[in-house]
Amino acid sequence: MATPLRALLVEDSEDDAELLLRQLRRGGYEPAHVRVETPDAMSAELAGRPWDIVFSDYTMPHFNAFDALALMKNTGLDLPFIIVSGTISEDRAVIAMRAGAHDYVLKDNLNRLVPAVERELREAQMRQERRAAEEAVHRLAYTDPVTGMPNRARFTEHAQQTIAAARDNSRLPALLIVDIDRFREVNNTLGRGRGDDLLQVGLRLRGVLPAVDVVARLGGDEFGILLPQGGDVTEVIRNLTGFLDAPFMIGGIPIAVEVSIGVALAPDHAADVDTLLQWADIALFRAKRTATRYAIYAPELNRRSPERLGLMAELRHAVEQRRLMLHFQPKMAIKTGRIVATEALVRWPHPSRGLLMPDEFIGAAELTGIIGPLTRWVLYEALNRCHTMRRQGTRLRVSVNLSARSLHAPDLLEMIEGALTDTGAGPEQLMLEVTESAIMLSPERAKETLTILSRIGVGVSIDDFGTGYTSLAIIKRLPIDEIKIDKSFVMGMLADKKDAVIVRAVIELGHNLGLSVVAEGVETQETLDALAALGCDEAQGYFICKPQACGPLKNWLLTSPWKLEATA
């Protein structure tokens, strides 16, 4: 069966056009074609219908191949462009190729036509797939995967631009952080999927604001709102809270949504986004503590609450007294079905609050400076456990998470080298996981630090890939070994085609850059099979093993259906 081919012919000779078409038919194509010989006619055809390829005569009375090529480029189309001429010289052909033509064929040697068409169509398909993958990665870098709204990176970028413009025309932008009250209660009662449904509150917020205002999901149950024109912020808040009075129907259950709001104003409170977010967060904390719907930042609020200070004092004491604990979650090489590594995850057995997860204290630890001692403890404990298991015959690499503050700390390299020396672990046993947002705080400094770590043999991984913003130009310059696909994409890839496209795009991007790709959040055999079909390298998630303490992990490794990568 002949292959359909939509061919636009820029040719003033009907006879020459027919010879070209006859050659295409002999080569197995069935061309649906239109012949044009003027710029206006070509413009109309390019705009009027899709084309697979353009053939152009080199010179015509009122048109030539260079004009046709420029016209096609100006439309933004990237179609294979082949010059078919009886008069073009070798020198002019080279110039045409440099200008963007993909090939040229002499009219007295049309036997070259079909091979040239096959090659250029194949390369055009590859270019299209590459662009689609890059566009998918770019979209996920700016979009929250759960709500489809702008993410923190896009919000921060837009806010900074707005603040810069406000300096010139005296507008006073306002930045709001909106937090859903008792969100965890919904998650725990109805399940995480229902909690994700509740996050669509962000879309309701966007619906009540003018189009120029920006609403984004900052993370967790927090949303950011940027009011470029400022105005009467209290009136805006009244409208927002009033609009949210109608309950959400989730799983047939009406859920009343209440929010707390913190406000910071530019440039009154700060002239940069990071500080505004910090001040708005402090105002939010005040609103929650005083049970008022909102609070506007004031300098006198910039004191750590007694509750938070007390919690951080307890955490510092817990670190010093080694009262924290590590859980380890295995990573499996998908191709071999072998366990190759673990990720160290800190837990805090609080005497009155029970077992606290990292998201309940890491953020505050970073703000108060305890993150340094905490990271040091996790690093030493993880390497000690890893090296002890190796001496006992179990060879597993261990991953340790680095916060943004730790990544850019001046003593990071000294701390890591000291930990390797003191524990006796080799650098090949350690993988450091950093987030995209941590890198983007200072890309050049991050690159310098990661380069030194790579030189001494420590692995580097970009964690939660796709939820922050790292440009492709930066990624390709970083000495990294792996990227981890955020679990929000992996867990939805079987039900959501967009998530599946994103997962495929990240795997292809990682492999094209020579990186290993790890999928987080693998919870079913079907997901594991889908990742295997896409060529993903490693998997991590509850289907393989939940995080657990070192002792239970050793027992699990002895009875696990997954095999160990190697033993001493």
Secondary structure as UniProt FT lines:
FT   STRAND          3..10
FT   HELIX           14..26
FT   TURN            27..28
FT   STRAND          29..36
FT   HELIX           39..48
FT   STRAND          53..56
FT   STRAND          59..60
FT   TURN            61..62
FT   STRAND          63..64
FT   HELIX           65..74
FT   TURN            75..76
FT   STRAND          81..85
FT   HELIX           90..99
FT   STRAND          103..106
FT   HELIX           107..112
FT   HELIX           113..142
FT   TURN            145..147
FT   HELIX           152..169
FT   STRAND          174..180
FT   TURN            181..182
FT   HELIX           183..190
FT   HELIX           192..198
FT   TURN            199..200
FT   HELIX           201..208
FT   TURN            211..212
FT   STRAND          214..219
FT   TURN            220..221
FT   STRAND          222..227
FT   TURN            228..229
FT   HELIX           233..243
FT   TURN            244..245
FT   STRAND          248..250
FT   TURN            251..252
FT   STRAND          253..255
FT   STRAND          259..265
FT   TURN            266..269
FT   HELIX           273..290
FT   STRAND          294..296
FT   HELIX           299..301
FT   HELIX           306..320
FT   TURN            321..322
FT   STRAND          325..333
FT   TURN            334..337
FT   STRAND          338..350
FT   TURN            351..353
FT   STRAND          354..356
FT   HELIX           358..360
FT   HELIX           362..368
FT   TURN            369..370
FT   HELIX           371..391
FT   TURN            392..393
FT   STRAND          397..401
FT   HELIX           404..407
FT   TURN            410..411
FT   HELIX           412..423
FT   HELIX           427..429
FT   STRAND          430..435
FT   HELIX           436..441
FT   HELIX           443..455
FT   TURN            456..457
FT   STRAND          459..465
FT   HELIX           472..475
FT   TURN            476..477
FT   STRAND          482..485
FT   HELIX           487..492
FT   TURN            493..495
FT   HELIX           497..512
FT   TURN            513..514
FT   STRAND          516..519
FT   HELIX           525..534
FT   STRAND          538..539
FT   TURN            542..544
FT   HELIX           550..559
FT   STRAND          563..564
//
